[in-house]
Amino acid sequence: MADAADLPSWHSVSNRLTDEILDWLDPRAPSFRPDEILGFQPAEDELGVVVAWMLYECRFEGEERVVDVFLRERGHTLDARQRAWLEASMRSWLSAWQVTEVQPGVGFTAIDRLTGAVRTVQDEVASEGVFPSVFLLARVVDIEGLSLLAGTHPQPVPPDFGAEVVEKVCGARGVEPGAMSVAQVRGPGVAEELLQRWQHFVEAMFARVQPQIENLDGDPLLWTRDHFALDPARRAEVIARLTTLPLAELDEDGATTHVTLFEPRYEMPSRFGPAMVARVVVKESALVIETNSVRRADAARARVEETLKEHGLLEAVRHRLRDHEDIAVDAEPPFVLSELAANQTPADLFRAFEESHWRSWIDTPLPMLRGISPREASKTKSGRVMLVRFIDEMEREEAASPRGDTSDFDLVRRVLGV
C-alpha cells in the first residue's frame, strides 16, 4: 500500500521539476505564448493548471510537446525521483473529474467523465475543499500506488455545467461520455477546449450582474416599513379591527401579533392560496406595516388607516416614520459574495457561487410561499412552518436527483433561522 507520508516529497519533486523546465524553456522559446493559444490570460491562481497543460499537453517546435523536447535534451540531468515523476506526469491527462466521495482529512474519489477512469486521490487539503457531485478540471498523476493532483483549475463547477462540457467534448469527437480513450483525451485540441470552456464559465459566473428581483406587482423589491405609535390601552381593539380586513390572517408569536394581508388577484397555483402583500406587526405600544415595495406600502397603509378610521380607532395609532431597506444590498451574511482571494480553495470558490445563488433566492417572492420571499416568511410563526416544509421538500427532491446535487440546505436554514 502506498505511503501517504510520501506525498509532500512528491509535491516537492513536482515543484522543483516544473521550475527547471520553465527555466530551460524561457531562453529557448522567448516568444512562446500559450495564452495566445488558449485565448485568455490566466490569473495567478489559474497558473497551476495552465502551466501543467503547457508542459505536458501543449506542442511547439514541430508539434512536439514541451516535456518531450526537455526530456530529450535534459533528461540525463534528472535524478531517479525526478525522472519517475516526469514519466508519470507524461502518462497523465487533463480531464473533467466528478467527485463521488470525500474522505475528510485524506482525499476523495472521482471519476473521469471523459474516459470513465476512477481514481482515489490522496490530498488532505483538497479533501476539505471539495464535495460530492462537483466537477474538477485536473490532472491526476499515478505514481508508486498514489494518485495525486498535479495541475488543477481553482474553480470547480456545478454538475450540470460539468456534464454539459463532457457532452460537448465527447460529441464533437463522436464518442459517448465515459467512452473516450486516454489517447483521444490527449489528442489535439481536447485540453485546450476544456480549459477554454472552464474559463468562459468562470468569467461569466463572476461577471454576471445580479438580476433585478421584483414582486408580483412588477415593482423592484424594497423592504418598506411604516412605523406607528400605538396606544397600549386600545391594542386589543386595533387587532380585532385589523382582522376584519378581507383575507386577513392572525398569527400570535409570543408577545407580538402579526396580521397578514392577502391579495387574491394574482395567478398562482390554487394549492398555494392567495398571495401575501403586507404584514402588520403589533407590539405592546408600536405598530409596523411591512411590505416589499413602496407601492404596496402606500396601499397597505391606506387600507389600515381607513379601517381604523371607520371604527373610531385612528387616534389610537400615530404615524411616526417610514424606512426602507434595499434587500439586494443588505443581504445578510453569508449571502454576500466577497472579493475572491488568491489563496482560496476550490470549495471556497464553489461555495461563493452557490451562496450567490441563495442570496438571490432568499429574497425572491415565490408562489410556493404565497408570493413572498423566504426571508419574509421567516418572520412569522406560520410563515416559518410553511418555509420549513418548502425547504424540506426541495432537499428531498434534490437528494433524489440523478445528478446527485448537494446544496447546503442546513446553511439556508441557519441563515433564515428555521
C-alpha positions in Angstrom: 0.0 0.0 0.0 1.3 3.5 -0.8 2.7 5.6 2.0 0.7 8.8 2.3 3.7 10.3 4.1 5.5 10.4 0.7 3.0 12.9 -0.7 4.9 16.1 0.4 8.1 14.8 -1.1 6.4 14.1 -4.4 4.9 17.5 -4.5 8.4 19.0 -3.8 9.8 17.0 -6.7 7.0 18.2 -8.9 7.6 21.9 -8.0 11.3 21.7 -8.5 11.0 19.9 -11.8 8.4 22.4 -13.0 10.8 25.3 -12.2 13.6 23.5 -14.0 11.6 23.0 -17.2 10.4 26.6 -17.1 13.9 27.9 -16.6 15.1 25.8 -19.6 12.1 26.9 -21.7 12.4 30.6 -21.1 15.6 31.4 -23.1 14.9 28.7 -25.6 11.4 30.0 -26.7 11.0 33.6 -25.5 8.2 34.2 -28.0 6.3 31.0 -26.9 2.9 32.4 -25.8 0.5 29.7 -24.5 -2.1 32.4 -23.6 -2.4 33.2 -27.4 -3.3 29.5 -28.0 -5.9 29.5 -25.2 -7.3 32.9 -25.9 -7.2 34.1 -22.3 -4.6 35.4 -19.8 -4.7 33.2 -16.8 -5.0 34.7 -13.3 -2.4 33.9 -10.7 -4.4 31.1 -9.1 -5.0 29.5 -12.5 -1.3 29.2 -13.4 -1.0 25.7 -11.9 -3.4 24.1 -14.4 -2.2 26.3 -17.3 1.5 25.5 -16.7 0.8 21.8 -16.4 -1.1 22.0 -19.7 1.8 24.0 -21.3 4.4 21.5 -20.2 2.6 18.2 -20.8 0.0 18.9 -23.4 1.0 22.0 -25.5 3.0 21.4 -28.6 5.7 23.5 -30.2 8.7 23.1 -32.4 7.4 20.7 -35.0 4.4 19.6 -32.9 6.4 18.1 -30.1 5.3 18.6 -26.5 7.5 20.8 -24.3 8.2 17.9 -22.0 9.3 15.6 -24.9 11.9 18.2 -26.0 13.1 18.8 -22.4 13.4 15.1 -21.7 15.5 14.5 -24.9 17.8 17.4 -24.1 18.0 17.5 -20.4 16.8 14.1 -19.2 20.3 13.0 -18.4 20.5 15.7 -15.6 17.5 14.3 -13.7 17.8 12.1 -10.6 15.7 8.9 -10.2 12.8 10.6 -8.5 12.6 13.5 -10.9 12.6 11.0 -13.9 9.9 8.9 -12.2 7.7 11.9 -11.6 8.3 13.2 -15.2 7.4 9.9 -16.7 4.3 9.5 -14.5 3.2 13.0 -15.4 3.6 12.2 -19.1 1.1 9.3 -18.7 -1.5 11.6 -17.0 -4.1 13.7 -18.8 -6.2 16.8 -18.2 -9.9 15.9 -17.8 -13.2 16.7 -16.2 -13.3 14.7 -13.0 -16.5 14.4 -11.0 -16.1 13.9 -7.2 -18.1 10.9 -6.0 -17.0 10.5 -2.4 -14.9 12.6 0.0 -12.7 11.1 2.8 -12.2 14.2 5.1 -8.6 14.7 6.0 -7.4 12.1 3.5 -8.6 12.7 0.0 -11.5 12.0 -2.4 -12.7 9.6 -5.1 -13.6 10.9 -8.5 -14.5 9.6 -11.9 -13.2 11.0 -15.2 -16.3 11.6 -17.1 -14.5 11.5 -20.4 -12.7 8.2 -20.1 -14.6 6.6 -17.2 -11.4 6.1 -15.2 -11.8 6.2 -11.4 -9.1 7.4 -9.0 -8.9 7.8 -5.2 -6.8 11.0 -4.9 -4.7 11.4 -1.8 -4.8 15.1 -0.8 -5.7 16.3 2.7 -6.1 19.9 1.7 -8.3 19.0 -1.3 -10.5 16.8 0.8 -11.5 19.9 2.8 -12.2 21.8 -0.4 -14.5 19.6 -2.5 -17.7 17.7 -2.0 -19.7 15.1 -3.9 -21.1 15.9 -7.4 -18.8 18.9 -8.3 -16.6 18.7 -11.3 -12.8 19.5 -11.2 -10.7 20.3 -14.2 -7.5 18.5 -13.2 -4.6 16.2 -14.0 -4.2 13.1 -11.8 -0.8 11.6 -11.7 -0.4 7.9 -10.7 2.9 7.1 -9.1 4.0 4.3 -6.8 0.5 3.4 -5.8 -0.6 7.0 -5.1 -2.9 9.2 -7.2 -2.0 12.9 -6.8 -3.4 16.1 -8.2 -0.9 17.9 -10.4 -2.4 20.9 -12.1 -6.0 21.7 -11.1 -8.2 24.6 -12.1 -9.1 26.6 -8.9 -12.8 26.7 -9.8 -14.9 23.6 -9.5 -18.1 23.8 -11.4 -21.7 22.6 -10.7 -22.7 19.1 -12.0 -25.0 20.4 -14.8 -22.2 22.6 -16.3 -19.7 19.8 -15.9 -21.9 17.3 -17.7 -22.6 19.8 -20.5 -18.8 20.3 -21.1 -18.3 16.5 -21.2 -21.2 16.0 -23.6 -19.9 18.7 -26.0 -16.3 17.5 -25.9 -17.3 13.9 -26.5 -20.0 14.7 -29.0 -17.5 16.7 -31.2 -15.4 13.6 -31.4 -18.2 11.1 -32.0 -18.0 9.2 -28.7 -20.3 8.7 -25.7 -19.3 10.4 -22.4 -17.1 8.0 -20.5 -16.0 6.1 -23.6 -13.1 8.2 -24.8 -9.7 6.6 -24.8 -6.8 8.2 -23.0 -5.1 8.6 -26.4 -8.2 10.6 -27.6 -8.2 12.8 -24.5 -4.5 13.5 -25.0 -5.3 14.3 -28.7 -5.0 17.7 -30.3 -7.5 20.3 -29.0 -9.1 18.4 -26.1 -7.2 20.0 -23.3 -7.5 23.4 -24.9 -11.2 23.1 -25.3 -11.6 22.0 -21.6 -9.6 25.0 -20.4 -11.4 27.5 -22.6 -14.9 26.2 -21.6 -14.0 26.3 -18.0 -12.6 29.8 -18.2 -15.6 31.1 -20.1 -17.9 29.7 -17.4 -15.8 31.3 -14.6 -15.7 34.7 -16.2 -19.4 34.6 -16.9 -20.1 33.5 -13.3 -18.2 36.3 -11.6 -19.1 39.0 -14.1 -22.8 38.3 -14.0 -24.9 41.2 -12.9 -27.4 40.3 -10.1 -30.8 40.0 -11.7 -33.5 42.5 -10.8 -35.8 40.9 -8.3 -39.5 42.0 -8.5 -42.6 41.2 -6.6 -45.8 40.0 -8.2 -46.8 43.6 -9.0 -43.6 44.1 -11.0 -42.2 46.5 -8.5 -38.5 46.3 -7.6 -38.1 44.8 -4.2 -37.5 47.5 -1.5 -38.3 46.4 2.0 -40.6 49.2 3.3 -41.8 49.7 6.9 -44.3 52.3 8.2 -43.9 52.8 12.0 -46.8 53.9 14.2 -47.0 54.7 17.9 -49.8 52.6 19.4 -52.0 53.3 22.5 -51.5 50.2 24.6 -54.9 50.6 26.1 -56.5 50.1 22.7 -54.2 47.4 21.3 -56.8 44.6 21.5 -59.4 46.8 19.7 -56.9 47.6 16.9 -56.0 44.0 16.4 -59.7 43.0 16.3 -60.5 45.5 13.6 -57.4 44.6 11.6 -58.6 41.0 11.4 -61.8 42.2 9.8 -59.9 43.2 6.7 -60.6 40.9 3.7 -58.4 37.8 3.7 -56.5 38.9 6.9 -54.8 36.2 8.9 -53.9 36.4 12.6 -50.7 34.9 13.9 -49.7 35.2 17.5 -45.9 34.8 18.0 -45.1 35.4 21.7 -45.8 39.0 22.7 -46.1 40.1 19.1 -49.2 39.7 16.9 -48.9 39.6 13.2 -51.9 40.3 10.9 -51.0 39.2 7.4 -52.9 40.7 4.4 -53.5 38.7 1.3 -54.4 39.6 -2.3 -56.4 37.0 -4.3 -56.0 38.5 -7.8 -52.6 37.1 -8.6 -52.4 34.0 -10.8 -50.9 31.3 -8.7 -51.5 27.5 -8.4 -54.6 27.0 -6.3 -52.9 24.9 -3.8 -50.8 27.8 -2.7 -53.7 30.1 -1.9 -53.8 33.9 -2.3 -50.6 36.0 -2.3 -49.3 37.8 0.8 -49.0 41.6 0.2 -48.3 43.1 3.6 -47.8 42.3 7.2 -49.0 44.3 10.2 -46.8 43.7 13.3 -48.5 44.8 16.5 -46.3 45.1 19.6 -47.2 46.5 23.1 -47.0 50.1 22.1 -46.0 50.1 18.4 -47.5 49.0 15.1 -45.4 48.4 12.0 -46.7 47.8 8.5 -44.1 45.8 6.5 -44.2 45.3 2.7 -41.7 44.7 -0.1 -42.3 47.8 -2.3 -43.2 51.4 -1.9 -46.5 51.0 -3.9 -47.6 48.1 -1.7 -46.6 50.2 1.4 -48.8 53.1 0.3 -51.8 50.7 -0.4 -51.4 48.8 2.8 -51.2 51.9 5.0 -54.3 53.3 3.3 -56.2 50.1 4.0 -55.2 50.0 7.6 -55.9 53.7 8.3 -59.2 53.6 6.5 -60.4 50.6 8.5 -59.3 52.1 11.8 -60.9 55.4 11.0 -64.2 53.7 10.2 -64.2 52.3 13.7 -63.0 55.4 15.6 -59.6 54.0 16.2 -57.4 56.2 14.1 -56.4 58.3 17.1 -55.1 55.1 18.7 -52.2 55.0 16.2 -49.9 57.8 15.1 -47.6 57.5 12.1 -44.0 58.3 13.1 -41.8 57.4 10.1 -41.2 55.3 7.1 -37.9 53.5 6.5 -36.5 51.4 3.7 -34.0 48.5 3.3 -32.5 47.6 -0.1 -32.7 43.9 0.1 -30.2 43.3 -2.7 -27.6 45.5 -0.9 -28.3 44.5 2.7 -28.5 40.7 2.2 -27.3 39.1 5.4 -24.1 37.0 5.7 -23.1 34.5 4.4 -25.1 35.5 1.3 -22.5 38.2 0.4 -20.1 37.3 -2.4 -16.9 38.8 -1.1 -13.9 39.5 -3.1 -12.1 36.3 -4.0 -8.6 35.9 -2.5 -5.8 34.2 -4.3 -5.4 31.6 -1.6 -9.0 30.4 -1.6 -9.6 26.7 -2.1 -11.8 25.3 -5.0 -14.5 24.7 -2.4 -14.4 28.4 -1.3 -15.0 29.5 -4.8 -17.8 27.0 -5.5 -19.5 27.8 -2.2 -19.2 31.5 -3.1 -21.1 30.7 -6.3 -23.7 28.7 -4.5 -24.1 31.3 -1.8 -24.6 34.0 -4.5 -27.5 31.9 -5.9 -29.1 31.5 -2.4 -28.6 35.2 -1.8 -31.0 36.0 -4.6 -33.3 33.1 -3.7 -34.0 34.1 -0.1 -35.3 37.5 -1.3 -37.3 36.3 -4.3 -41.1 36.2 -4.0 -42.1 32.6 -4.5 -45.6 31.2 -5.4 -44.9 28.3 -3.1 -44.6 30.8 -0.2 -47.8 32.6 -1.3 -46.0 35.3 -3.1 -43.5 36.4 -0.5 -39.8 35.7 -0.2 -38.2 33.1 2.2 -36.8 36.0 4.3 -40.3 37.4 4.7 -41.8 34.1 5.5 -39.2 33.5 8.2 -40.5 36.5 10.2 -43.7 34.8 11.4 -44.6 31.5 13.1 -47.0 30.4 10.3 -44.5 31.6 7.7 -41.7 29.6 9.3 -43.9 26.5 9.3 -44.6 27.0 5.6 -40.9 27.7 4.9 -39.6 24.6 6.7 -42.0 22.4 4.7 -40.8 24.0 1.4 -37.1 23.7 2.2 -37.6 20.0 3.3 -39.4 19.3 0.0 -36.6 20.9 -2.0 -34.0 18.9 -0.1 -35.8 15.6 -0.7 -36.2 16.4 -4.4 -32.6 17.3 -4.8 -31.4 14.2 -3.0 -33.5 12.1 -5.4 -32.0 13.9 -8.5 -30.0 11.6 -10.8 -27.3 14.3 -10.9 -26.7 13.9 -7.2 -26.7 17.7 -6.4 -25.9 18.5 -2.8 -26.8 22.1 -1.9 -26.1 23.2 1.6 -29.7 23.4 2.9 -28.5 23.5 6.5 -26.8 26.8 5.7 -30.0 28.1 4.3 -31.9 27.0 7.4 -29.3 28.7 9.7 -29.4 32.0 7.9 -33.2 32.1 7.8 -33.4 30.9 11.4 -35.7 27.9 10.7 
